[in-house]
Each structure stands twice: as structure tokens, then as C-alpha cells.
Amino acid sequence: MTDDAAPTPQKKTLLQTLAFFGERRSLVMLGLGFASGLPYMLIFDTLSLWLRDAGLSLAVIGFFSLATLSFSFKFLWAPLIDRTKLPILHGLVGHRRAWMLACQAVIILGLLAISGVNPAQNLPLMAAIAVVVGFATATQDIVIDAWRIEVVDTERQGQMAVAVQWGYRGAMIMAGAVPLLLAERFGWNISYLAMAGAMVVGVISTLAAPREAAHAIRPIHTDGVNQPKALEILEWLARLAILVVGALLVGSGLSGDASLLSKFAGGEALADAWKDKQTGIWLQLLGVLAGLAVIVVAAWPIPKVKTKPGVYLSTALYSPLKEFLTRFSGVAGLILAAICVYRVSDFVLNIMNPFYRDMGFSLTEIAEIRKVFGIIASMAGVFLGGVVVARFGLMKALIVGAFAQPISNLMFALLAMSGHSVPMLFASICIDNIAGGVAGTALIAYMSSLTTAGFTATQYALFSSLYALPGKLIASQSGRIVEASAHAAEAGGPVGALKGLFTRLPPESFTAAGAKLGVSAPAMAAGYTAFFIYTALIGVVAIALSFLVAARQPAHMAAKAEAEAETGEEVIA
């Protein structure tokens, strides 16, 4: 978390960096990461297997994914988490831990309830419980992120990011395998009963967690507002209804799923158009922008009329953003641009499974390397990212992560040139996962450093909800870029020069894919190679923005601190 007055920390030795992973806060963070990942995987992935076993259609199963909408617009109720004290628990365990325990209680009770339901006989009840558990899981994530940021200084955010990601990924591995093994032997109901018990890890971690710094709730002044109670209630209901519409639009856009939205407008035609590979992304973007506009309308004060709902919502939703823009005035736009572009070169790699298959790799080869060695490499990359942040500081780590991503993308160009080579597939996937782990940890630590006391949950939730939007927009065109590049290579020109790199491809590599597209195997390979070069060039933009942020943000904050100090001296004099 940002502390403008903090002195420049001394560079930590490697031993000091590693020692933190054995400390209480790091171990607690590991458990909280586990508690975050477990219900997410159980509700949004593993549950689909149970529903399929119960004989439900794929359409019904797909509808359950709508529970993920709450993760897309969680920044809307994050201000409530920042400002609301839970009775009794707040005094006993503190602001953040009280919310954690409340969320974990709902999650455990929800999983217990799911374990007692037969989806074939009472599907609506299971769907309702899944939505509640999803909402509680998203809320728990808001609180865990806030606690993680507030309980350590900025220089240790890297190690905390490592711990939460390790716990989260460990939970996803467990929730993807253990429930299936239990269901095979004892049935799905017993399986989910056991998973409800596994959530006790989160409760124990929360109780063992040290308190964050005293939480100061920023006041919202409505004392001078005179409004009849009946009108106040009616206005609250109207504004909340508008907020729900805005949240539905934003959530549908960010999740890429308009199934719920289409129930109210547009019908199946809207749902199908929303998912169209060619034009759907523009509808999704329009949904996000329209949703944000609706949210602004819902929170906007009535002109020339002060009302309690207007004052409260405008302050609660706008103040965190205003505080950020004011604190980083002059560089706020640059910072937000860097956050949005930072992972784009990674997000656009959404066609890797087709790429591996087009190269001739078997499903077994892909699964063994991606699911086993890829996960190990990813966790190693996360750890390495934490070490880089701790040893070299946030800004240098941000630059290292920015370089790592495009370099790893170029490995896939080398893989294309190698043909069906399992060692090269292993090297490419491992390097890509290590680079992604480093970059992801650096970005998490950096976004954490941008928050400030009183607005931690809201500001971080806003960053984490919106930073992937540009990458999603560009990623929608990945397949078209590969195919267009392949046709261009076949026709000659600059891309066609790449065909000379693929004169010795084995017959299983790109032959079938090229035939489907109506081009030769070398042209197909050249199309993929051009795409990987393009993704690396996108990464160059992130590198440039990272250098600019590293140069301008510290200088801006130092100048601001100096100006404030001079102003203070003048006032005292």
C-alpha cells in the first residue's frame, strides 16, 4: 500500500527474502489463498461434472457459469466492505478478519447445503445456492486482497502475492481431483460434504492471521440533508435497481456471456450474437461501457437537490477513484494504461491448444506437459517473481516482468520452426509459464502498492476487475490474425518470406490445418509465426509503459511530497 512518507528500503539479501516465506503472515496467506481457490473451483468447474452425471444438458450446465458474474463487477460492492463494520465480530477480530469469517461461514453452509441436494430433482435450489456461494467467494476475495495489502509494507507485497497464488493454485488442483475421486467411491453428495470440511483451512488461517493496521472508515456526511424517509427508501430502491442493470451489463461484457441479460432483452439472438467469434467482442465491449455509464447514472446526485442516497452512492463509488486520480495527478493515466496493457501479450495467446494440435502433438503429450510440468513451472515463476520484487523493488520487477512475456512468446515461434518436437514443447510451455508467473506476481504487487488506507478493497477490486479488458478485446482477433497471415504468406510478400523457415517440417505438422484453410503447411506455420511476432511487439508497448512508469511515478511522488512539505513549513511559519 502506498506510503508517500516511507523511507527508501534497503535491498534485502536472498536469505532475508526467503525467510519471509516461513513467517506467520506468509503461512496464513497460503491458507487464505487455498480458501479463495477451493470454492471457486467447486462451483464453477467441478460442479459441472456432477450436473452432467445427473443427466442435465450442456445448456443447463452452461447456465451455472453465470454465477461468475459476481467476480466481474465486485468493485461495485467493495465500498461496502471498506465502510461497514460487522457487529460483534469487528470488535473481536478486526475489520477484515470479521468479513473473512462471515464469508467463510456462508461458503461452508452453502457447500453443506449443496451436498444435501439432488440436482436432478431440485435444480433451482442448487442454482440459487451456487449463486450465493459464488457471491460469498467473490466477497471473500475482496477482503483477502485488502488484508494482504494492509498487513505488510509495500516491499513485502511480492512475497504475499506468491503465497496467495500458491495457495490458490493448490486449491484448484485439489478441487479438480479429490472431489472426483471421492464421488467415484462415495457419491457426489459425500464429496461436497468433505469439501465443506476442507474450507476449515480458511477459518483456521483467518483466526491465526494477525490484525491489519487499524481500519479507518472514511465518513460520508449526510447530516445536513433533509429528506422524508419514504422518499429516501423509494430513491434507494430506484438507484439500486439501476445499479443492478449496470452490473448485469458490465458482468455480461466482462464474462463474455449474455445468457442472463438475454432473458430480459434481446432473447436468444442477443445471446448468440454476444458469443459470435467475429463481432461478439464489440457487443461485449459495448456492454461494459454501457454498464459503466448506467452505474454512473445510478450514483450521480440529483442536480440541485441533495439526497442521502445520492450523497452516499456518489461518495462511496467515486471517492476511491477520485483519491487515486488526485494522489497520482499527472501520472494516473499512464499508470492505468500500463496496468491495462501489461498482460495483453499473454492474454492474446488464447489459441494455443489449436496451435499444439495443428503441430501434430497428441492430446496426451499436450496434457502431460501443460497440466503437470506447466503447473510446476507456473508456481516456480510465481516464486521467482516474489523474489524479484523483494530483492529489486517494485519498479524494477515491473520492468523484468514486462520483458519476460514477449520473450516467452517468441519461444513459440521457435517451437513452430522445430515441428513436432516434444523437448521444444516442454521448453516453450515451461518458459511461458515461468514468465507468466513472474509478470503476474509483479503486477499484483504493483497494483497493491497503488491503494491507500480506507479505500484498499475498492481500489484493488477496481484494478483487478478491469485490467484484463483490453487484452480480451485484442485476443478476440487472434484466430483471424493467424489465418490472415497464413493467406498472406501463401500469396508472398513480407510474411511469405517466413515460409523459407519451414521447408523441413515433418508431415504431421500444419499439413491438416493448412489443408482446411486452403494453404500449404509452410504458409500455415508462417501464419502462426507472424502471430507470435505480433504478440511480442504488443509486449514492447508494455515494456515502454513500464519504463515510463518507473521513471515518472517515483519522481512525481517525490516532487509532490516535497511540495507538501514546503507548504507545511510555510503554514507553520
Residue pairs with C-beta under 8 A, 6 or more apart in sequence:
1 149
1 150
1 153
1 154
1 448
1 449
1 451
1 452
1 453
1 456
2 154
2 327
2 449
2 450
2 451
2 452
3 153
3 154
4 557
4 560
4 561
5 561
6 153
6 154
9 153
9 155
9 393
11 391
11 392
11 393
12 155
12 390
12 391
14 387
14 391
16 390
17 159
17 386
17 387
17 390
17 391
18 387
20 26
20 156
20 159
20 390
21 159
21 162
21 163
24 208
24 210
25 151
25 152
25 160
25 209
25 210
26 159
26 160
26 163
27 163
27 208
28 205
28 206
28 208
28 209
28 210
29 148
29 160
29 163
29 164
29 167
30 163
30 164
30 166
30 167
30 205
31 167
31 201
31 202
31 204
31 205
31 208
32 100
32 144
32 147
32 148
32 164
32 167
32 202
32 205
32 206
32 209
33 144
33 163
33 164
33 165
33 166
33 167
33 168
33 170
33 171
34 167
34 168
34 170
34 171
34 201
34 202
34 205
35 104
35 140
35 144
35 167
35 171
35 199
35 201
35 202
35 203
35 205
35 206
36 137
36 140
36 141
36 144
36 164
36 167
36 168
36 171
36 202
37 167
37 168
37 169
37 170
37 171
37 172
37 175
38 171
38 172
38 174
38 175
38 195
38 198
38 199
38 201
38 202
39 107
39 110
39 111
39 133
39 136
39 137
39 140
39 199
40 137
40 172
41 171
41 172
41 175
41 176
42 111
42 175
42 179
42 192
42 195
43 64
43 67
43 130
43 133
43 134
43 137
44 64
44 65
44 67
44 68
44 134
45 175
45 176
46 175
46 176
46 179
46 180
47 64
47 114
47 130
48 61
48 64
49 180
49 183
50 119
50 183
50 188
50 192
51 60
51 61
51 64
51 119
52 58
52 61
53 183
53 188
54 118
54 119
54 120
55 120
56 119
56 120
56 123
60 123
62 259
63 127
63 259
64 127
64 130
65 255
65 257
66 131
66 255
66 257
66 259
66 260
67 130
67 131
67 133
67 134
67 135
68 134
68 255
69 247
69 248
69 251
69 252
69 255
69 257
69 260
70 131
70 134
70 135
70 138
70 251
71 134
71 138
71 141
71 465
72 250
72 251
72 253
72 254
72 255
72 465
73 247
73 250
73 251
73 254
73 291
73 465
74 138
74 139
74 141
74 142
74 461
74 465
75 458
75 461
75 462
75 465
75 466
76 243
76 246
76 247
76 295
76 317
77 139
77 142
78 142
78 457
78 458
78 460
78 461
78 462
79 316
79 317
79 320
79 457
79 458
80 316
81 99
81 139
81 142
81 143
81 146
81 457
81 458
82 146
82 217
82 218
82 320
82 454
82 455
82 456
82 457
82 458
83 217
83 218
83 220
83 316
85 95
85 98
85 217
86 98
86 99
86 102
89 97
89 98
89 101
89 102
90 98
92 98
93 101
93 206
93 207
93 211
94 211
94 212
94 215
95 212
95 215
96 143
96 146
96 147
96 150
96 212
96 215
97 147
97 206
97 207
97 209
97 211
99 139
99 140
99 143
100 140
100 143
100 144
100 147
100 202
100 206
100 209
101 203
101 206
101 207
103 136
103 137
103 139
103 140
103 143
104 140
104 199
104 202
104 203
104 206
106 132
106 133
106 136
107 133
107 136
107 137
107 140
107 199
107 202
108 196
108 199
108 200
108 203
110 129
110 130
110 132
110 133
110 136
111 133
111 192
111 193
111 195
111 196
111 199
112 193
112 196
113 129
114 126
114 129
114 130
114 133
114 192
115 189
115 190
115 191
115 192
115 193
115 196
116 189
117 125
117 126
117 129
119 126
140 202
142 457
142 460
142 461
143 457
144 164
145 448
145 456
145 457
145 460
145 461
145 464
146 212
146 456
146 457
146 460
147 209
147 212
148 157
148 160
148 161
148 164
148 448
149 157
149 448
149 451
149 456
149 460
150 212
150 213
150 215
150 453
150 456
151 160
151 209
151 210
151 211
151 212
151 213
152 159
152 160
154 394
154 448
154 449
155 389
155 390
155 393
155 394
156 390
157 389
157 394
157 444
157 445
157 448
157 449
158 385
158 386
158 387
158 388
158 389
158 390
158 394
158 397
158 441
158 442
158 445
159 386
159 389
159 390
160 445
160 448
161 382
161 385
161 386
161 389
161 441
161 444
161 445
161 448
162 382
162 383
162 385
162 386
162 441
165 379
165 382
165 437
165 440
165 441
165 444
166 379
166 382
166 383
169 375
169 378
169 379
169 382
173 375
174 198
175 195
178 191
178 194
178 195
179 188
179 191
179 192
179 194
179 195
180 191
182 190
182 191
182 194
183 190
183 191
213 453
215 453
215 454
216 453
216 454
217 454
218 319
218 454
218 455
220 311
220 312
220 315
220 316
221 311
222 308
222 311
222 312
224 306
225 306
225 307
225 308
225 311
227 235
227 307
227 308
231 307
232 307
232 308
232 309
235 307
235 308
235 309
235 310
236 309
239 298
239 299
239 309
239 310
239 313
240 298
242 294
242 297
242 298
243 294
243 295
243 298
243 299
243 313
245 291
245 294
246 291
246 292
246 293
246 294
246 295
246 297
246 298
247 291
247 295
248 260
248 261
248 264
248 291
249 261
249 287
249 288
249 290
249 291
249 294
250 287
250 288
250 291
250 292
250 295
251 291
252 258
252 260
252 261
252 274
252 284
252 287
252 291
253 283
253 284
253 285
253 286
253 287
253 288
253 289
253 291
254 284
254 288
254 465
254 468
254 469
254 472
256 274
256 275
256 280
256 284
256 472
257 274
257 275
258 266
258 270
258 271
258 274
258 275
258 283
258 287
259 271
261 270
261 271
261 274
261 287
262 268
262 269
262 270
262 271
262 274
266 273
270 283
273 279
273 280
273 283
274 280
274 283
274 284
274 287
276 283
277 476
277 479
278 480
280 476
281 472
281 473
281 476
281 477
284 472
285 469
285 473
288 469
295 317
298 313
299 310
299 313
299 314
299 316
299 317
299 318
300 310
300 314
301 307
301 310
301 311
301 314
302 310
319 455
320 455
320 458
320 459
320 462
321 459
321 462
323 452
323 455
323 459
324 332
324 450
324 452
324 455
324 459
325 332
327 452
328 335
328 450
328 553
328 556
328 557
330 556
331 549
331 552
331 553
331 556
334 545
334 548
334 549
334 552
334 553
335 450
335 549
335 553
337 545
338 398
338 542
338 545
338 546
338 548
338 549
339 443
339 446
339 447
339 463
339 467
340 466
340 467
340 469
340 470
340 471
341 470
341 538
341 541
341 542
341 545
342 398
342 401
342 402
342 439
342 443
342 467
342 542
342 545
342 546
343 405
343 439
343 440
343 443
343 467
343 468
343 471
343 542
344 470
344 471
344 474
344 538
344 539
344 541
344 542
345 405
345 406
345 409
345 535
345 536
345 538
345 539
345 542
346 405
346 436
346 439
346 471
347 468
347 471
347 472
347 474
347 475
348 471
348 474
348 475
348 478
348 535
348 538
349 409
349 412
349 432
349 478
349 535
350 475
350 478
351 478
351 479
351 482
352 412
353 366
354 479
354 513
355 412
355 416
355 528
356 366
356 425
357 366
358 509
358 510
358 512
358 513
358 524
358 528
359 415
359 416
359 419
359 420
359 508
359 509
359 510
360 419
360 420
360 506
360 508
360 509
360 510
361 420
361 422
361 425
365 422
365 425
366 425
369 422
369 425
369 426
369 429
370 429
373 426
373 429
373 430
374 429
374 430
374 433
375 433
377 429
377 430
377 431
377 433
377 434
377 437
378 433
378 434
378 436
378 437
379 437
380 434
380 437
381 433
381 434
381 435
381 436
381 437
381 438
381 440
381 441
382 437
382 438
382 440
382 441
383 437
384 434
384 437
384 438
385 397
385 401
385 437
385 438
385 439
385 440
385 441
385 442
385 445
386 441
386 445
388 396
388 397
388 400
388 401
388 438
388 441
388 442
389 397
389 441
389 442
389 445
392 400
394 442
394 445
394 446
394 449
395 549
395 550
395 553
395 554
396 550
397 441
397 442
397 445
397 446
398 442
398 443
398 446
398 546
398 549
398 550
399 543
399 546
399 547
399 550
400 438
400 442
401 435
401 438
401 439
401 440
401 441
401 442
401 443
401 546
402 439
402 539
402 542
402 543
402 545
402 546
403 539
403 543
404 434
404 435
404 438
404 439
405 435
405 436
405 439
405 539
405 542
406 535
406 536
406 537
406 538
406 539
406 540
406 542
406 543
407 435
407 536
408 431
408 432
408 434
408 435
408 436
409 432
409 532
409 535
409 536
409 539
410 532
410 533
410 536
411 427
411 428
411 431
411 432
412 428
412 432
412 528
412 532
413 528
413 529
413 532
413 533
414 424
414 428
415 421
415 424
415 425
415 428
416 502
416 525
416 528
416 529
416 532
417 501
417 502
417 525
417 529
418 424
419 504
419 505
419 506
419 509
420 506
420 508
420 509
443 467
447 460
447 463
447 464
447 467
448 460
450 459
450 463
451 459
451 460
452 459
474 538
478 531
481 530
481 531
481 534
482 527
482 528
482 530
482 531
483 517
483 527
484 527
485 495
485 526
485 527
485 528
485 530
485 531
486 514
486 517
486 519
486 523
486 524
486 526
486 527
486 528
487 517
487 519
487 523
487 527
488 495
488 496
488 527
488 530
489 495
489 496
489 498
489 499
489 519
489 522
489 523
489 526
489 527
489 530
490 496
490 519
490 520
490 523
495 526
495 527
495 530
496 523
496 526
498 525
498 526
498 529
498 530
499 520
499 522
499 523
499 525
499 526
501 525
501 526
501 529
502 510
502 521
502 522
502 525
502 526
503 522
505 511
505 521
505 522
505 525
509 521
509 525
510 521
510 522
510 524
510 525
510 528
511 521
513 521
513 524
514 520
514 521
514 523
514 524
517 524
519 527
